[in-house]
Amino acid sequence: MNRSDGLVRRAVKPRENGAEGGGASGLNANTPDDNQDTHDSNKDQEDNIDDGDSKETRLTLMEEVLLLGLKDKEGYTSFWNDCISSGLRGCILIELGLRGRVMIEKSGMRRRGLCTRKLILKSDQQTGDVLLDEALKHIKETDPPETVQSWIEYLSGETWNPLKLRYQLKNVRERLAKNLVEKGVLTTEKQNFLLFDMTTHPLSDNVVKCRLVKKIQDSVLSKWVNDPQRMDKRMLALIFLAHASDVIENAFAPLNDDDYEVAMKRVRELLDLDFETEAAKPNANEILWAVFMAFTK
């Protein structure tokens, strides 16, 4: 898969001046994640997330990606989006990595690449999130360990091995939407689609989604640091996984033409990085780069 696929899909709009640019000002950047290698205790790294939201509206990576993909009024993702399922599983693995529950095995003397190194358990302490704990349980029970790419396939049910189908996480989008309902971001409705009824989750708190969109825009515009190692790890993961899930366009569509071109150019720069090189740098979180590589092979 080409790392730049799917980036320029916006319909051409007339250029508008004013506040739509989204790159001039915004929220403060997220508090940087602590060095993963120096945190072997069971303290949950979720405590380090602080983007200005109250506790009730702090979102996981999975919830942020789903929120970007949901249509505000209709309350469901595009029927044509066949990427978001695996993208959400990638979010789960990165969440577990950021929270100190899993890690990538050492490269060893043979200097194995990210794609061949296994995902191993670091701590089996529960996170308090049902989806994360379910995935953690599967990883704990699997021997021998599997690669990151294999786990994305297993958790999404996209495997030809019938013995691995039991690892599939089911109804992920619906369960994440219910989490967002509980946080007051979405609401629940029933809609009739000719032959069947479907539960939908329209947006009820526009402030939270606007803050999320603004945060992504600012990260590649006014707060761009031009160095992935200096970027907040959670924001870096959000940009990559929003692209892998084919929903990053929804964050950039409101921008004027000039800001849109700059934002897309900088996302391409991130996608074109040498992930092996980045993962080998001091203080790098290897699981982030291993997940990124799994989606861009």
C-alpha positions, 0 to 999 in steps of 0.5 A, a space after each residue: 500500500 502506498 503511504 500517501 494513498 487516500 490523502 487528497 480526496 476533498 472536493 474543490 471548494 472556493 477559497 475563503 478567508 477568515 476563521 476557517 483556516 484553523 491553523 492560526 490558533 487553538 488549544 494548547 498541545 497535549 502534555 507529552 507522554 512520558 518516556 515509555 522505557 522509564 515506566 515499568 510500574 503499573 501506573 496507568 499512562 492515561 493519567 498523562 493525557 491532558 488536552 484541556 478536556 475534563 475527565 468526562 470528555 477525555 477520549 481514547 484513540 479508538 473513540 477519537 478515530 471513530 468520532 472523526 469517522 461518524 457523520 454528525 447528524 446521521 450518526 454512522 460511518 460511511 458505508 464505503 469505508 472499509 479501513 476503519 475496522 482495522 484502524 480501530 484495532 491498531 488504535 487498541 494496540 497503541 493504547 495498550 503500548 502507551 499505557 505500558 501493557 505491551 511492548 515489541 520484543 528486542 531486535 536481538 543480535 540479528 537486528 530483526 525488523 519491526 514487522 518480524 518482531 513479536 508483540 509481548 506482554 509487559 503488564 497484565 494489569 487491567 486498564 478499566 476499558 473493556 475493549 482494551 482489557 479484552 485484547 490484553 487477555 487475548 495477548 496474554 493467553 497467546 503462546 508463542 507471541 504474534 507480530 503486530 500485523 497478525 494481531 491487527 488481523 486477528 482482532 478484526 477477524 480478517 484472518 484465514 486461520 479458523 483457530 484465530 477467529 476467537 481473538 476477534 473483537 466484535 461490535 467494536 464501533 457500537 461499543 465505542 459509540 456507547 462509550 461516547 454516549 456515556 461521555 455525553 458526546 453522542 446520543 442514540 437513535 433508531 433509523 429506518 433503512 428500508 428493510 431494516 432498522 439501525 441504531 445510530 449515534 448522532 453528535 450531541 456535543 459539538 464542542 468535543 468534536 470541534 476541539 478534536 478537529 482543531 487539535 489535529 489541524 493545529 498539530 500540522 499547522 500552527 503547532 507543527 514541530 517538524 520532528 516526529 520525535 518531538 511530537 506528542 506520541 498520542 497526537 502522532 498516533 492519532 494522525 497516522 491512525 486517522 489516515 489508516 482509517 480513512 477519516 483524516 480528511 474529515 479533520 482537514 476538509 474545513 480548512 481553506 485551500 492554503 492551509 489544506 495543502 500545507 496540512 496534507 504536505 506535512 502528513 505526507 512527510 510523516 507517512 514517508 518517514 523510515 519507520 525502522 530508523 525512527 523506532 531505533 532512535 532514543 526514547 522512541 516508542 517502538 510499538 507506535 512505529 510497528 503499528 504504523 508499518 503494519 498499515 503502510 506495507 
